[in-house]
Amino acid sequence: MKAAELITVANEQTIFIVEGEKDANALWDLGVPATCNAGGAGKWRDEFAQHLAGANVVVVPDNDDVGRDHAEKVARSLHGIAASVKIVDLPDLPEHGDASDWLAAGGTVEQLEQLANAAAVWAPKARKQRSKKDADLSDIDTDHDAERVYDVAELERIAGPLIECDNALNAFARELRKVVAGEEANAKLLLLVCTSRLLDKPMHAALKGTSAGGKSELKGQVLKFVPPEDVVAFTTLSERELPEIEAIRV
């Protein structure tokens, strides 16, 4: 990462984020400010975003699923920190092709700038919401197959009653009582553990009980209030295995 050059241009020019050092150097050789993270796709860390605060950032993924997933991760990390974030897919790239391949095939700085200017500003997406007049926690659609999305402003509008609620845990418990009885304390605790995934040091929990005691039902209902992309499922897991797992996103 060419930190010195980035500090100089961060508030003056668009900065391109590519997947590898080879691509970043190829763009710098043409006078285009560019950077990447060490280790390639999937190795971006959120602290990198602070180096690009206030910059207009364009993320250029490699032409494969890994590259596109990496670009989304980088964009999410930069959202709200950079002045703007865009993702630009380079045209006519072969499978696994990258910015260096595109330039070698005749791509120009002018074309790259045109693509960047034409690209839409990246914004996070939210899950589909149920249509109801009286908004409450049940407005949050737990259908993991939902396809329609709202922008952040729309999500904030829908979630307004929950955001302004004096006791969100009690609101959650009221909704859960409609489908699960007698597990309010455990349900609240499990939701707090799930919420801790957003902290630097997430908490962990193990549900223990007799067979057919309702553990799976409780877990399933609580996890409906958690974004599905934050849920990792294990088919079997014993207490003996727990110490060997460094981090589980509940």
Secondary structure, 3 states (H helix, E strand, C coil): CCHHHHHHHCCCCEEEECCCHHHHHHHHHCCCCEECCCCCCCCCCHHHHHHHCCCEEEECCCCCHHHHHHHHHHHHHHCCCCCEEEECCCCCCCCCCCHHHHHHCCCCHHHHHHHHHHCCECCCCECCECCCCCCCHHHECCCCCCCCCECHHHHHHHCHHHHCCCCHHHHHHHHHCCCCCCCHHHHHHHHHHHHHHHCCCCCCCCCCCCCCCCHHHHHHHHHCCCCHHHCCCCCCCCCCCHHHCCCCCC
